[in-house]
Amino acid sequence: MTAVILFAIGLAALFFFWLEVRRPNRQRLVWRLTAVLLATAALGLLVFRPSISVRTAPGMAILLTRGASADSLNNFLQSLPAVPEIYAIDSNLAGEFSRYGASILPDLAYLRRNHPQVKSLHLLGYGLTDYQLEELDSVNVIPHLSQPSGGLDAANWTQQVTLGDPLVLQGVYQNTGDGPVQLRLEGFGTGLDSLEIAAGQRQAFSLRSAPKEAGQLVFTLTIRAGKKVTPEKIPFRVEPRQSLRVLFLESFPTFGSKFLKAYLAETGHSVTARAAISKEKFRTEFLNAEPVSLNRMNAGLLEKFDLVILDDASLRRFSATEKAAINSEVRDGLGVLVLASGTPFPAVPPFTDFQLSVVAGSEDTRLSPEWSGSPAKPAPVTFSPLFLKESPAVRPLATDPKGQTLAAVKPYGLGRVAVAVAGNTFEWILSGQPGLHASWWSHLLTATARKRRDPEMWQAATPLPPVDHPAIIQLVRDGAQLPELTVDSIALYPQQTAPGLPLWESNFWPHHEGWHTATTPSGKPCPFYIYGPGDWPDLQARQRYEATLAFVKNGQATAEKASPATRREPVPEIWFYLLFLASAGYLWLERKL
């Protein structure tokens, strides 16, 4: 076939030579014949694409990742004595840098299999993910990374929300533009919460909204910077609220307890309440609960409840037998929440680590408490003039604007004990803000109540797992028997992370974005979300950047020095096209003269 093409090109050259020679006009004959020769030669070169020898370093290559720029590549190439092989991690990058001879890598294992001579790999762009870097354990990785700047520096949200509790989206945004940026949380086709970040500001943000239905939901964080609008997906699960069995004990009836008991009953909890009206005489209430005798606190009574809420005066009046029963039941998992108004706690476990301090002035004070999931500045309500002293044994749950602890919790055996400064939180309801009242008590109750452990617990350990990348699925389950794990009806074979530990781990390779479901035959299905390749680009870039730097910091082999060599590289076709056009154009123009 090659001979036929050469013969055809040769015949064409002879034919055009003959046409020029037989023309009566003998002027510029040499130039015309030269143009014919060059035009036919250009056609032949276009067909056979000759190559030239280029100096290169056989042990070195460049890998272009997302975030790579032509300027950074040019600057790096100018610092090299020879041109190395250039690869790109995806087809878009390969097309963008095709003029540099970049070729696409299907995966990094392909580089090791088909180019074992590469000992040093220079990374440009934001870097690679953890699993991609694992494929380069025998290659010396040298980063020349572009540090991500501007946009979202961080973002996280509650992946699982109890019905009635708010979804809280928190993060940090750096506005590097000249105008303001609006962050807007959207769901159900409408805006739910928003804020604005001024030009040139780096600001922490918090957006919240309480979903009204259970299930798998996807809200949207819409980032509006001028005319540019960027939507980011916020997937989460809303679980039905766990019905708590609450025992409410008061030394005397209060206005605040009326609202709290009503809130608990309305949200599906069962409430058994006892309030002292005189010595050894009590008033009892049973909301969503069967009547029981409440004359004495004993183990048989307390084991029927998940949470005991009581004031400090009731705690102080307990007999030694009742205090011992509470101590024993808390060790077995019971939660106890004490509302402190200033009465000294009994110096017996599990209350010995809680110490109160009186605020100067000893008068009730109005302040805006702060807790996880609270708005930036809740409306102030009245609290007793107390705060809890700091202790390494307790964890703060809520603070005042000065950072002094208003509520704290302490694990004790299998249960928890919490102390909260008594406050008139019902004022939020009276002022038309029942959501604040619900959020405050939900926060305290969730942190304190008995934990009903699920036989299986799941999580997607890979942050923001994207499609066509491996996602690590973790299962916490007792027993050494290999669980039968499936994801979307696909069988997976998990491995125990360490002998004796109840943690099982498996890789799942998703091929479509959206919700996926992991389950075992005896367990509760667990949905998790897989993101699209373009979702959360700012956070994905930062993850790659940090993962690459950590990989390099953990230690790499020293690069092997290789003397410059040569490789064949095709001559760009554009030169042959230009040569043909110039020659043919001269022949056409010469006839017009």
Residue pairs with C-beta under 8 A, 6 or more apart in sequence:
2 48
5 44
5 47
6 44
9 40
9 43
9 44
9 47
12 40
12 43
13 36
13 37
13 40
16 36
16 39
16 40
17 33
17 36
20 29
20 32
20 33
20 36
21 29
21 33
28 590
31 586
31 590
32 587
32 590
35 583
35 584
35 586
35 587
35 590
36 583
36 587
38 579
38 580
38 582
38 583
39 579
39 580
39 583
39 584
39 587
41 579
42 576
42 577
42 579
42 580
42 583
43 580
45 571
45 576
45 579
46 573
46 576
46 577
46 580
49 570
49 571
49 573
50 570
50 571
51 568
51 569
51 570
51 571
52 568
52 569
52 571
53 566
53 567
53 568
53 569
54 83
54 566
54 567
54 568
54 569
55 81
55 82
55 83
55 564
55 565
55 566
56 82
56 83
56 84
56 85
56 564
56 565
56 566
56 567
57 80
57 81
57 82
57 84
57 562
57 564
57 565
58 117
58 562
58 565
59 117
59 118
59 119
59 120
59 559
59 560
59 561
59 562
60 80
60 84
60 85
60 118
60 119
60 120
60 121
60 122
60 559
60 562
61 84
61 85
61 86
61 87
61 111
61 115
61 118
61 120
61 121
61 122
62 73
62 76
62 84
62 85
62 86
62 87
62 121
62 122
62 124
63 87
63 88
63 89
63 105
63 111
63 121
63 122
63 123
63 124
64 73
64 86
64 87
64 88
64 89
64 93
64 97
64 102
64 124
64 125
65 89
65 93
65 123
65 124
65 125
65 126
65 127
65 128
65 544
66 89
66 90
66 93
66 125
66 126
66 541
66 544
67 125
67 126
67 145
67 146
67 148
67 541
68 93
68 97
68 124
68 125
68 146
69 146
70 97
72 124
72 144
72 146
73 86
73 97
73 100
73 124
76 122
76 124
76 144
77 83
77 100
81 564
82 564
82 565
84 122
85 103
85 115
85 118
85 567
86 97
86 100
86 101
86 102
86 103
87 102
87 103
87 104
87 105
87 111
88 94
88 96
88 97
88 102
88 103
88 104
88 105
89 104
89 105
89 128
89 132
90 104
91 104
93 102
93 104
94 102
94 103
94 104
101 569
105 111
107 132
107 135
108 128
108 132
108 135
108 136
109 135
111 118
111 121
111 135
111 139
112 135
112 136
112 138
112 139
118 139
119 139
119 140
119 559
119 560
119 562
120 139
120 140
120 142
120 559
120 560
121 136
121 139
121 140
121 141
121 142
122 142
122 143
122 144
123 141
123 142
123 143
123 144
123 145
123 548
124 144
124 145
124 146
125 145
125 146
126 145
126 146
126 148
126 541
126 542
126 544
126 545
126 548
127 143
127 145
127 544
127 545
127 547
127 548
127 549
128 136
128 544
128 547
128 548
128 551
129 469
129 543
129 544
129 547
130 547
130 551
131 469
131 470
133 141
133 547
133 548
133 551
136 551
138 557
139 556
140 556
140 557
140 558
140 559
140 560
141 548
141 551
141 552
141 556
142 552
142 559
143 548
143 549
143 552
145 545
145 548
145 549
147 545
148 538
148 541
148 542
148 545
149 174
149 176
150 174
150 175
150 176
150 177
150 538
151 173
151 174
151 176
151 223
151 537
151 538
152 171
152 172
152 173
152 174
152 223
152 232
152 536
152 538
152 539
153 171
153 172
153 173
153 174
153 202
153 538
153 542
154 171
154 172
154 539
155 169
155 170
155 171
155 172
155 221
155 232
155 536
155 539
156 169
156 170
156 171
157 167
157 168
157 169
157 170
157 234
157 236
158 167
158 168
158 236
159 236
159 237
160 236
160 237
160 238
160 239
161 167
161 211
161 236
161 237
161 238
161 239
162 238
162 239
162 240
162 241
162 242
162 442
162 446
163 211
163 213
163 214
163 238
163 239
163 240
163 241
164 210
164 241
164 267
164 438
164 442
165 210
165 373
165 439
165 442
165 446
166 208
166 209
166 210
166 373
166 435
166 439
167 208
167 209
167 210
167 211
167 219
167 234
167 236
168 206
168 207
168 208
168 372
168 373
169 185
169 206
169 207
169 208
169 221
169 234
170 204
170 205
170 206
170 207
171 204
171 205
172 202
172 203
172 204
172 205
173 181
173 183
173 197
173 202
173 203
173 205
173 223
174 201
174 202
175 181
175 197
175 198
175 199
175 200
175 201
175 202
175 203
175 225
176 200
177 199
177 225
177 226
178 199
179 199
179 225
179 226
180 196
180 197
180 198
180 199
181 196
181 197
181 223
181 224
181 225
182 194
182 195
182 196
182 197
182 222
182 223
182 224
183 194
183 195
183 196
183 197
183 205
183 207
183 221
183 222
183 223
184 191
184 193
184 194
184 221
184 222
184 224
185 191
185 192
185 193
185 194
185 207
185 208
185 209
185 219
185 220
185 221
185 222
185 234
186 192
186 219
186 220
186 221
186 222
187 209
187 211
187 217
187 219
187 220
192 207
192 209
192 219
193 207
193 208
193 209
194 207
195 205
195 207
197 203
197 205
206 375
206 376
207 221
208 373
208 375
209 219
210 435
211 217
211 238
213 238
214 238
214 239
214 240
215 237
215 238
216 235
216 237
216 238
216 515
216 527
217 235
217 236
217 237
217 238
218 233
218 234
218 235
218 236
218 529
219 233
219 234
219 236
220 231
220 232
220 233
220 234
221 231
221 232
221 234
222 229
222 230
222 231
222 232
223 229
223 230
223 231
223 232
224 230
232 535
232 536
233 529
233 531
233 532
233 535
233 536
235 515
235 529
237 527
241 267
241 268
242 452
243 268
243 269
243 270
244 264
244 269
244 270
244 306
244 307
244 445
244 449
244 450
245 269
245 270
245 272
245 289
245 304
245 305
245 306
245 307
246 264
246 269
246 270
246 271
246 272
246 305
246 306
246 307
246 308
246 309
246 445
247 272
247 273
247 274
247 301
247 302
247 305
247 307
247 308
247 309
248 257
248 260
248 261
248 271
248 272
248 273
248 274
248 285
248 309
248 310
249 273
249 274
249 275
249 308
249 309
249 310
249 311
249 314
250 257
250 273
250 274
250 275
250 276
250 310
250 311
250 314
251 275
251 276
251 311
251 313
251 314
251 317
252 275
252 276
252 277
252 313
253 275
253 277
253 283
255 424
255 426
256 422
256 423
256 424
256 425
256 426
257 273
257 275
258 426
259 425
259 426
259 429
259 437
260 309
260 425
260 426
260 441
261 271
261 273
261 285
261 287
263 437
263 438
263 441
264 271
264 287
264 441
265 271
265 287
265 288
267 438
268 288
269 288
270 287
270 288
270 289
271 285
271 286
271 287
271 288
271 289
272 284
272 285
272 286
272 287
272 289
272 292
272 294
272 305
273 284
273 285
273 286
273 287
274 282
274 283
274 284
274 294
275 282
275 283
275 284
276 282
276 314
277 283
282 294
282 295
284 291
284 294
286 292
292 301
292 304
293 301
294 301
296 322
297 318
297 322
297 325
297 326
298 321
298 322
298 325
299 325
299 328
299 329
302 308
302 325
302 326
302 329
302 334
303 329
303 332
303 334
305 334
305 450
306 334
306 335
306 449
306 450
306 452
307 334
307 335
307 336
307 337
307 445
307 448
307 449
307 450
308 326
308 334
308 335
308 336
308 337
309 337
309 339
310 336
310 337
310 338
310 339
311 338
311 339
311 340
311 341
311 343
311 422
312 338
312 339
312 340
312 341
312 342
312 343
312 344
312 345
313 341
313 343
315 338
315 343
315 345
315 346
315 351
316 343
316 344
316 345
316 346
318 326
318 346
323 346
323 348
326 334
326 336
327 348
327 349
327 350
329 415
330 336
330 350
330 412
330 413
330 415
330 416
330 417
331 412
331 413
331 414
331 415
332 413
332 414
332 415
333 413
333 414
333 415
333 450
333 451
334 415
334 450
335 415
335 416
335 417
335 418
335 448
335 449
335 450
336 350
336 415
336 416
336 417
336 418
336 448
337 417
337 418
337 419
337 420
337 444
337 445
337 448
338 345
338 351
338 354
338 417
338 418
338 419
338 420
339 420
339 421
339 422
340 354
340 356
340 384
340 386
340 388
340 419
340 420
340 421
340 422
341 384
341 386
341 422
342 356
342 358
342 384
342 386
344 356
345 351
345 352
345 354
345 356
345 419
349 412
350 410
350 412
350 417
351 417
351 419
353 391
353 393
353 394
353 410
354 388
354 391
354 394
354 408
354 410
354 417
354 419
355 388
355 389
355 391
356 386
356 387
356 388
356 389
357 386
357 387
357 388
357 389
358 385
358 386
359 365
359 385
359 386
359 387
361 385
362 385
363 385
364 382
364 383
364 384
364 385
365 382
365 383
365 385
366 380
366 381
366 382
366 383
367 380
367 381
367 383
367 400
367 401
368 377
368 378
368 379
368 380
368 400
368 401
369 378
369 381
369 383
369 398
369 399
369 400
369 406
369 423
369 440
370 378
370 398
370 399
370 400
370 401
371 397
371 398
371 399
371 407
371 439
371 440
371 443
372 397
372 443
373 439
373 443
374 436
374 439
374 440
374 443
375 436
378 428
378 436
379 427
379 428
379 431
379 433
379 436
381 423
381 424
381 425
381 427
381 428
382 423
382 424
382 427
383 400
383 406
383 421
383 422
383 423
383 424
384 421
384 422
384 423
386 421
387 400
387 404
387 405
387 406
387 421
388 394
388 396
388 404
388 405
388 406
388 407
388 408
388 419
388 421
389 405
390 405
391 408
393 410
394 408
394 409
394 410
395 408
395 409
395 410
396 405
396 407
396 408
397 406
397 407
397 408
397 409
397 418
397 420
397 443
397 444
397 447
398 405
398 406
398 407
398 420
398 440
398 443
398 444
399 405
399 406
400 406
406 420
406 421
406 423
407 418
407 419
407 420
407 421
407 444
408 418
408 419
409 416
409 417
409 418
409 447
409 448
410 416
410 417
410 418
414 451
415 450
416 447
416 448
416 449
417 448
418 444
418 447
418 448
420 444
425 436
425 437
425 440
425 441
426 437
428 434
428 436
428 437
428 440
429 437
454 524
455 477
455 478
455 522
455 523
456 475
456 476
456 477
456 520
456 522
456 523
456 524
456 526
457 475
457 476
457 477
458 473
458 474
458 475
458 476
458 518
458 526
458 528
459 473
459 474
459 528
460 471
460 472
460 473
460 474
460 528
460 529
461 472
461 473
461 474
461 505
462 469
462 470
462 471
462 472
463 543
464 531
464 535
464 536
464 539
464 540
464 543
465 471
465 510
465 528
465 529
465 530
465 531
466 513
466 530
466 531
466 532
466 533
466 535
466 540
467 510
467 511
467 512
467 513
467 530
467 531
467 532
467 533
468 509
468 510
468 511
468 533
469 509
469 510
470 507
470 508
470 509
471 507
471 508
471 509
471 510
471 528
471 530
472 505
472 506
472 507
472 508
473 485
473 487
473 492
473 494
473 505
473 506
473 507
473 508
473 518
473 528
474 503
474 504
474 505
475 483
475 485
475 494
475 503
475 504
475 505
475 506
475 518
475 520
476 502
476 503
476 504
477 483
477 502
477 504
477 520
477 523
478 502
479 502
480 496
480 500
482 493
482 494
483 494
483 504
483 520
484 491
484 520
484 521
485 491
485 492
485 493
485 494
485 504
485 506
485 518
485 519
485 520
486 492
486 518
486 519
486 520
487 508
487 516
487 517
487 518
487 519
488 516
488 517
490 508
492 506
492 507
492 508
493 506
494 504
494 505
494 506
495 504
495 505
495 506
496 503
496 504
496 505
497 503
497 504
497 505
508 516
508 518
510 516
510 530
512 530
513 530
513 531
513 532
513 535
514 529
514 530
515 527
515 528
515 529
515 530
516 527
516 528
516 529
516 530
517 525
517 526
517 527
517 528
518 525
518 526
518 527
518 528
519 525
519 526
